[in-house]
Amino acid sequence: MPGLRHNAPMRVFLVPTLVLALAGAPPLAAAPSVRSVRAGDVECRVVGVDLATDRLELHWKDEAGRAFGTVDRLREWGEGRGRALLFAANAGIYDGQYRPLGLHVEDGRIVRPLNTARTGTGRGNFALPPNGVFYVDRDGRAGVLTTARWQQARIEPRLATQSGPMLVVDGDLNPNFDAASDSRKWRSGVCAPTPDHVLFAVSEAPLSFHAFATMFRDELGCRDALYLDGTLSRFWTPTTGYAGAAAVLVRPYAGMFAVFADGGERLKHEGHEGKRRSED
């Protein structure tokens, strides 16, 4: 596994507790870390989620079956329930009807099934082999697997999104990526360097797949990483605002990752419930 390089300039953004207090919710979860990392000649925003203190969630529709579509709607939904949004990001690729193109699991419910259609058949980046799945299982452990490995793994996910292509597999860059490629797009991706720590990254300008994947492997230390989406990708935090593609390029999302300020309390409750179930 390539070692982490420390020679790249990096800016760190802190999300102060005061912001959460002003938002009207107690800071029960730790705010995700935010930093800036270079991928070739492009700056990327990297958000770290500590699953020991932050509850990472995945949302597509509200209780009435209406798709959230935008970060603003998701934030308003949370505020209506006394939940201050700390982080939001687009999930995996979706189809023309604004439905997740592959596996989509929320709170342990399979909302959309695994997509095992043959890759490399002209269905865009999702079909560029291999595609894969990012997940957090019922015990709070995160990971990224190729779709083929996911089918064999028998993991019980609490949340999962399927997308493609894989950026890094077993420490190697996707062999379909060309270092000399002139195809540059805004890009977002995810990895889990350890089971309790998740890293999301979005580029602040167009870049190649090769440069983006290289950053995940060499700068973030990820042995497996998954591409989430392209030109419409954006992340949001309370203090840094939006990062990623220009607003004019953004379309409604079919799935968003989120961390809310009450996540720590929910994790504590789930820990008690899990202990009680194991004792029973």
Secondary structure as GFF3:
##gff-version 3
##sequence-region A 1 280
A	DSSP	beta_strand	11	13	.	.	.	ID=ss1
A	DSSP	alpha_helix	17	22	.	.	.	ID=ss2
A	DSSP	beta_strand	33	39	.	.	.	ID=ss3
A	DSSP	beta_strand	42	50	.	.	.	ID=ss4
A	DSSP	beta_strand	56	59	.	.	.	ID=ss5
A	DSSP	alpha_helix	71	79	.	.	.	ID=ss6
A	DSSP	beta_strand	85	90	.	.	.	ID=ss7
A	DSSP	beta_strand	104	106	.	.	.	ID=ss8
A	DSSP	beta_strand	109	112	.	.	.	ID=ss9
A	DSSP	three_ten_helix	124	127	.	.	.	ID=ss10
A	DSSP	beta_strand	132	137	.	.	.	ID=ss11
A	DSSP	beta_strand	142	146	.	.	.	ID=ss12
A	DSSP	alpha_helix	147	153	.	.	.	ID=ss13
A	DSSP	beta_strand	157	163	.	.	.	ID=ss14
A	DSSP	beta_strand	166	169	.	.	.	ID=ss15
A	DSSP	beta_strand	172	173	.	.	.	ID=ss16
A	DSSP	beta_strand	188	194	.	.	.	ID=ss17
A	DSSP	beta_strand	197	203	.	.	.	ID=ss18
A	DSSP	alpha_helix	209	214	.	.	.	ID=ss19
A	DSSP	pi_helix	215	219	.	.	.	ID=ss20
A	DSSP	beta_strand	225	229	.	.	.	ID=ss21
A	DSSP	beta_strand	234	237	.	.	.	ID=ss22
A	DSSP	beta_strand	241	244	.	.	.	ID=ss23
A	DSSP	three_ten_helix	247	249	.	.	.	ID=ss24
A	DSSP	beta_strand	256	260	.	.	.	ID=ss25
A	DSSP	alpha_helix	263	279	.	.	.	ID=ss26
###
